[in-house]
Amino acid sequence: MPQPVLRTLRDIEDFVRGCTFMGTGGGGQPEDGIASLKGEMEKGTVITWSQPDAVADDDWTVCPFLMGSIAPITEHTKEQMKSFGLSGRLYDQKTVLARAMEELAAFRGVRLDAVVPIELGGANTPGGIAAALSLGLKVVDGDYTGRAIPEAQQTTPYLAEKPMWPITSVDEWGNVVVIRDAFNYLMAERIGKMLSAAAFGLTGDAGFLLSGRDMKQVVVRDTLTMCLGIGRSIREAKEKGKDPVLEVSGMLGGWIVLRGKVTGKEWEDRDGYYWGYHTFHGDGEFTGQEMKIWFKNENHISWKDGKPFVTSPDMLIVVDGKTGEPYTNTKIAEGQDVAVICLKAVDRFRSPRGIDILGPGHFGFKIDYTPVERILRNSHEEV
């Protein structure tokens, strides 16, 4: 079966919309992802991807990813940046990701053949794809998470105990750092985030240098094609006068767990992550219900009417209540009309090792992970 090709700006927008949806509130801003792919399209690059099995077992695959907080830049931060002579940026996201991959290949003395996105998100996925295509590399139809995540160890290579380092990091001003070795995944993540904090934003990184054989053992397959389908489903539902929220949740076997308004927002930029809570109050069939979601870049823990509800590794996705357009957490504001959709996690993250690294306990919450379908079944039984 032939792989999709993004031939028009509408195709790019559909794809990035789907990536943003699966980003669960994080994964970067879609306008950056659209810009990355649009730039390649305007150069005449064919924007497509390949099945994992199209990569030879002895080819080298690499994973480019953005690291850092998605929090808005405050006036205080802007003043700090000026004190270091930083005004504007020299390199865009596509360029820092491409440079990070080149630096990693040079450091290891290998020729790169294919790229696997680390996650699904509005900037991280299309940015990595655009960077790969700019270097003439294949893009694999898949990723290492099946959603977006705040920490690089929350990936299938970690679950399979595959190496993450060495890691190369390039920031928007061209500073280059190599993490040659690390004590463990947690320290590699911490060091990487500290580098992004030092750069006052995001860095472009490259790691998970795996053989094609190893990549095929851990990749979550067909997720890029899935994102294109999600984005198209939302757009076409709007064009046909259907309910996009209902259409996309049904397509994915998900659940609409609230429709209502954003009534509260708390956030802070801490340790290279965007932390906070959003509060929602239901209307229509959800009148009288309150939902609260805690996020660390992405949405991870929720409560409904004060009781623990759906948590990571399952997905909490906030969209515009009328158009179905997915929101990143930086774009959510009080008064917005929204819907909350829940999806099952990739099965591998429901394993003990997956729950340990992406479940509530990892984020410091004394809540036992319960699969979303069991939570919702029990909720219906109570009703």
C-alpha positions as CSV (number, residue, x, y, z in Angstrom):
1,M,0.0,0.0,0.0
2,P,1.5,3.4,-1.0
3,Q,2.4,5.8,1.8
4,P,0.7,9.2,1.9
5,V,2.3,12.2,0.3
6,L,1.5,15.8,1.7
7,R,1.0,17.7,-1.6
8,T,-0.8,20.8,-0.5
9,L,-0.8,23.2,2.4
10,R,-4.2,21.7,3.4
11,D,-2.5,18.3,3.7
12,I,0.2,19.8,5.9
13,E,-2.5,21.5,8.1
14,D,-4.5,18.3,8.4
15,F,-1.4,16.3,9.4
16,V,-0.2,18.9,12.0
17,R,-3.8,19.1,13.4
18,G,-3.7,15.4,13.9
19,C,-0.3,15.5,15.5
20,T,-1.5,18.3,17.8
21,F,-4.5,16.3,18.8
22,M,-2.3,13.3,19.8
23,G,0.0,15.7,21.6
24,T,-2.3,15.7,24.6
25,G,-1.7,19.4,25.3
26,G,2.0,19.4,24.6
27,G,4.3,18.5,21.7
28,G,4.9,22.1,20.6
29,Q,3.0,24.7,18.8
30,P,1.3,23.7,15.5
31,E,2.1,26.9,13.7
32,D,5.8,26.0,14.1
33,G,5.2,22.5,12.7
34,I,3.3,23.9,9.7
35,A,6.1,26.4,9.1
36,S,8.7,23.6,9.1
37,L,6.9,21.5,6.6
38,K,5.7,24.4,4.4
39,G,9.3,25.5,4.0
40,E,10.3,22.1,2.7
41,M,7.3,21.9,0.4
42,E,8.2,25.3,-1.1
43,K,11.7,23.9,-1.8
44,G,10.1,21.1,-3.8
45,T,10.8,18.4,-1.3
46,V,8.4,15.4,-1.5
47,I,6.9,15.2,2.0
48,T,6.2,11.5,2.7
49,W,7.2,8.7,5.0
50,S,8.1,5.0,4.7
51,Q,7.1,1.8,6.5
52,P,9.7,0.7,9.2
53,D,10.4,-2.4,7.1
54,A,11.7,-0.2,4.3
55,V,14.7,0.5,6.6
56,A,17.5,-2.1,6.3
57,D,18.5,-3.9,9.5
58,D,22.0,-2.5,9.4
59,D,21.0,1.1,8.6
60,W,21.4,3.8,11.2
61,T,18.3,5.5,12.5
62,V,18.2,8.6,14.7
63,C,15.5,10.4,16.7
64,P,15.4,14.2,16.6
65,F,13.4,16.0,19.3
66,L,12.8,19.3,20.9
67,M,13.5,19.7,24.6
68,G,12.4,22.5,26.9
69,S,9.4,24.2,28.3
70,I,6.5,25.3,26.2
71,A,5.6,28.1,28.7
72,P,5.1,31.6,27.3
73,I,8.2,33.8,27.6
74,T,7.7,36.4,30.3
75,E,9.0,40.0,30.3
76,H,11.4,39.0,33.0
77,T,12.9,36.2,30.9
78,K,13.2,38.6,27.9
79,E,15.3,41.0,30.1
80,Q,17.5,38.1,31.2
81,M,18.0,37.1,27.5
82,K,19.0,40.6,26.7
83,S,21.7,40.5,29.4
84,F,23.3,37.6,27.5
85,G,23.0,39.5,24.2
86,L,20.2,37.2,22.9
87,S,17.6,39.0,20.8
88,G,15.6,37.2,18.2
89,R,16.8,33.7,17.2
90,L,19.4,32.7,14.6
91,Y,18.0,29.3,13.8
92,D,14.5,27.9,13.5
93,Q,13.3,24.6,14.9
94,K,13.9,22.6,11.7
95,T,17.5,23.9,11.5
96,V,18.4,23.1,15.1
97,L,17.0,19.6,14.7
98,A,18.9,19.1,11.5
99,R,22.1,20.4,13.0
100,A,21.7,18.1,16.1
101,M,21.5,15.1,13.8
102,E,24.5,16.2,11.8
103,E,26.5,16.7,15.0
104,L,25.5,13.2,16.3
105,A,26.5,11.5,13.0
106,A,29.9,13.3,13.1
107,F,30.4,12.5,16.8
108,R,29.8,8.8,16.2
109,G,31.3,8.6,12.7
110,V,28.3,7.1,11.1
111,R,26.0,7.8,8.1
112,L,22.4,8.3,9.0
113,D,19.7,6.7,6.9
114,A,16.3,7.2,8.6
115,V,14.6,9.3,11.2
116,V,11.9,8.2,13.8
117,P,10.0,11.0,15.6
118,I,10.2,10.7,19.4
119,E,6.5,11.6,19.9
120,L,3.4,12.9,18.3
121,G,2.9,16.7,18.6
122,G,2.3,19.8,16.6
123,A,5.9,21.0,16.4
124,N,8.0,18.0,17.5
125,T,6.8,15.6,14.9
126,P,6.6,17.8,11.8
127,G,9.8,19.6,12.8
128,G,11.7,16.3,13.0
129,I,10.2,15.2,9.7
130,A,11.2,18.5,7.9
131,A,14.7,18.3,9.4
132,A,15.1,14.7,8.1
133,L,13.8,15.5,4.6
134,S,16.2,18.6,4.5
135,L,19.1,16.2,5.0
136,G,17.8,13.6,2.5
137,L,16.9,11.0,5.1
138,K,13.9,8.6,5.1
139,V,11.1,9.2,7.6
140,V,9.6,6.2,9.4
141,D,5.8,6.0,9.7
142,G,5.8,5.7,13.4
143,D,7.2,7.2,16.6
144,Y,8.5,6.1,20.0
145,T,5.5,7.0,22.2
146,G,2.1,7.2,20.4
147,R,1.4,10.5,22.1
148,A,3.5,13.4,23.5
149,I,5.5,13.2,26.7
150,P,7.5,15.6,28.8
151,E,10.5,13.3,29.5
152,A,12.6,11.5,27.0
153,Q,12.7,8.3,29.0
154,Q,8.9,7.9,28.6
155,T,9.5,6.1,25.3
156,T,9.5,2.6,23.9
157,P,13.3,2.5,23.6
158,Y,13.4,3.0,27.4
159,L,10.8,0.2,27.9
160,A,13.0,-2.1,25.8
161,E,16.3,-0.9,27.5
162,K,17.7,0.5,24.3
163,P,20.4,3.3,24.6
164,M,19.4,6.9,24.4
165,W,22.9,8.6,24.5
166,P,25.1,10.0,23.2
167,I,22.8,13.0,22.7
168,T,23.6,16.2,20.8
169,S,21.9,19.5,21.7
170,V,21.8,22.6,19.6
171,D,20.0,25.8,20.6
172,E,18.6,28.6,18.6
173,W,21.8,30.6,18.8
174,G,24.0,27.8,17.6
175,N,25.5,26.6,20.9
176,V,26.4,22.9,20.6
177,V,26.7,20.4,23.5
178,V,27.3,16.6,23.4
179,I,26.1,14.5,26.3
180,R,28.6,11.7,25.6
181,D,27.4,9.5,28.5
182,A,24.8,9.6,31.3
183,F,24.3,7.7,34.6
184,N,20.8,6.8,33.5
185,Y,17.8,8.0,31.4
186,L,16.6,10.2,34.2
187,M,19.9,12.1,34.4
188,A,20.1,12.3,30.6
189,E,16.6,13.9,30.6
190,R,17.6,16.3,33.5
191,I,20.8,17.4,31.8
192,G,19.0,18.0,28.5
193,K,16.3,20.1,30.2
194,M,18.9,22.1,32.0
195,L,20.5,22.9,28.7
196,S,17.2,24.1,27.3
197,A,16.6,26.2,30.4
198,A,20.1,27.7,29.9
199,A,19.0,28.6,26.3
200,F,15.8,30.3,27.6
201,G,13.5,28.0,25.6
202,L,13.9,24.9,23.4
203,T,16.9,23.0,22.1
204,G,17.0,20.7,19.1
205,D,18.4,17.3,20.2
206,A,19.3,14.0,18.5
207,G,19.6,10.7,20.3
208,F,18.4,7.1,20.2
209,L,20.9,6.1,17.6
210,L,19.6,2.6,16.8
211,S,20.2,0.1,14.0
212,G,17.2,-0.5,11.7
213,R,16.9,-3.9,13.4
214,D,16.6,-2.4,16.9
215,M,14.3,0.4,15.7
216,K,11.8,-2.1,14.2
217,Q,11.5,-3.8,17.6
218,V,10.4,-0.7,19.4
219,V,8.7,1.7,17.0
220,V,5.0,2.4,17.4
221,R,3.9,1.8,13.8
222,D,1.7,3.8,11.4
223,T,1.2,6.8,13.7
224,L,2.1,9.4,11.1
225,T,-0.6,8.1,8.8
226,M,-3.0,7.9,11.7
227,C,-2.3,11.6,12.5
228,L,-3.1,12.6,8.9
229,G,-6.4,10.7,9.2
230,I,-7.3,12.4,12.5
231,G,-6.6,15.9,11.1
232,R,-8.7,15.2,7.9
233,S,-11.5,13.7,10.0
234,I,-11.8,16.9,12.1
235,R,-11.7,19.2,9.0
236,E,-14.2,17.1,7.0
237,A,-16.6,16.9,9.8
238,K,-16.7,20.7,10.0
239,E,-17.1,21.0,6.3
240,K,-20.1,18.6,6.3
241,G,-21.8,20.2,9.3
242,K,-21.2,17.2,11.6
243,D,-19.9,17.4,15.2
244,P,-16.1,17.1,14.8
245,V,-15.7,16.1,18.5
246,L,-18.1,13.2,18.1
247,E,-16.6,12.2,14.8
248,V,-12.9,12.1,15.9
249,S,-13.6,10.4,19.3
250,G,-15.7,7.7,17.5
251,M,-13.0,7.2,14.9
252,L,-10.4,6.6,17.5
253,G,-12.6,4.5,19.9
254,G,-12.3,7.3,22.5
255,W,-14.7,8.8,25.0
256,I,-16.0,12.4,25.4
257,V,-15.8,12.8,29.2
258,L,-16.8,16.5,29.4
259,R,-18.2,19.4,27.4
260,G,-18.2,22.8,29.0
261,K,-16.0,25.9,29.7
262,V,-12.6,26.6,31.0
263,T,-13.1,28.2,34.5
264,G,-9.6,28.2,35.9
265,K,-6.0,28.2,34.9
266,E,-2.8,28.0,37.0
267,W,0.7,27.7,35.5
268,E,4.4,28.1,36.1
269,D,7.6,27.6,34.1
270,R,9.6,25.2,36.3
271,D,12.8,23.2,35.7
272,G,12.4,23.4,31.9
273,Y,8.7,22.3,31.9
274,Y,5.3,24.0,31.7
275,W,3.4,23.0,34.9
276,G,-0.1,23.7,35.9
277,Y,-3.8,23.0,36.3
278,H,-6.9,23.7,34.2
279,T,-10.4,23.6,35.7
280,F,-13.5,22.9,33.6
281,H,-17.2,23.1,34.4
282,G,-19.7,21.1,32.3
283,D,-22.7,22.2,30.5
284,G,-25.5,20.5,28.5
285,E,-25.5,16.8,29.5
286,F,-22.5,17.5,31.7
287,T,-24.1,20.3,33.7
288,G,-23.0,20.3,37.3
289,Q,-19.8,18.3,36.7
290,E,-16.3,19.7,37.4
291,M,-13.1,18.4,35.9
292,K,-9.6,19.4,36.7
293,I,-6.5,18.4,34.7
294,W,-2.8,18.6,35.9
295,F,-0.2,19.1,33.2
296,K,3.5,18.9,32.9
297,N,3.8,20.1,29.3
298,E,1.2,17.5,28.5
299,N,-2.0,16.4,30.3
300,H,-1.4,13.6,32.8
301,I,-3.7,13.6,35.8
302,S,-7.4,14.4,36.1
303,W,-10.1,14.6,38.7
304,K,-13.8,14.6,38.2
305,D,-16.0,16.1,40.9
306,G,-13.1,15.9,43.2
307,K,-12.2,12.2,42.7
308,P,-9.2,10.8,40.8
309,F,-10.2,10.2,37.2
310,V,-8.3,9.3,34.0
311,T,-4.5,9.5,34.2
312,S,-1.4,8.9,32.1
313,P,-0.4,6.8,30.4
314,D,-3.9,7.1,28.9
315,M,-4.6,10.3,27.1
316,L,-6.5,13.5,28.1
317,I,-7.1,15.7,25.0
318,V,-8.7,19.1,25.2
319,V,-10.3,20.5,22.0
320,D,-12.5,23.4,20.9
321,G,-16.0,22.3,21.8
322,K,-17.5,23.4,18.5
323,T,-14.7,23.0,15.9
324,G,-12.8,20.0,17.4
325,E,-9.5,21.9,16.9
326,P,-7.0,20.6,19.5
327,Y,-5.5,22.9,22.0
328,T,-2.0,23.0,23.3
329,N,-1.9,23.9,27.0
330,T,-0.4,27.3,26.3
331,K,-3.5,28.2,24.2
332,I,-6.1,27.2,26.8
333,A,-7.7,30.2,28.5
334,E,-10.6,30.9,30.8
335,G,-14.0,31.2,29.1
336,Q,-13.2,28.9,26.2
337,D,-15.9,26.4,25.1
338,V,-14.1,23.0,25.2
339,A,-14.5,19.3,25.1
340,V,-12.3,16.7,26.8
341,I,-11.6,13.4,25.0
342,C,-9.9,10.4,26.5
343,L,-8.0,7.7,24.6
344,K,-6.3,4.4,25.6
345,A,-2.5,4.5,25.8
346,V,-0.3,2.3,23.6
347,D,-0.4,-1.1,25.2
348,R,3.3,-1.2,25.9
349,F,2.9,1.8,28.3
350,R,0.3,-0.2,30.3
351,S,3.0,-2.7,31.3
352,P,4.4,-2.4,34.8
353,R,7.5,-0.7,33.4
354,G,5.4,1.7,31.3
355,I,3.1,2.6,34.3
356,D,6.2,3.1,36.4
357,I,7.6,5.8,34.1
358,L,4.4,7.4,32.8
359,G,1.8,6.7,35.5
360,P,0.6,8.9,38.3
361,G,3.3,7.7,40.7
362,H,6.1,8.9,38.5
363,F,4.7,12.5,38.7
364,G,4.4,12.3,42.5
365,F,0.7,11.6,42.8
366,K,-0.5,8.9,45.2
367,I,-3.0,7.6,42.7
368,D,-3.2,4.1,41.3
369,Y,-3.3,3.9,37.6
370,T,-6.6,2.5,36.4
371,P,-7.3,1.9,32.6
372,V,-9.6,4.5,31.2
373,E,-12.1,1.9,30.0
374,R,-12.4,0.5,33.5
375,I,-12.9,4.0,35.0
376,L,-15.6,4.8,32.6
377,R,-17.4,1.5,32.9
378,N,-17.4,1.9,36.7
379,S,-18.7,5.5,36.3
380,H,-21.6,4.3,34.1
381,E,-22.4,1.5,36.6
382,E,-22.6,4.1,39.4
383,V,-25.0,6.1,37.4
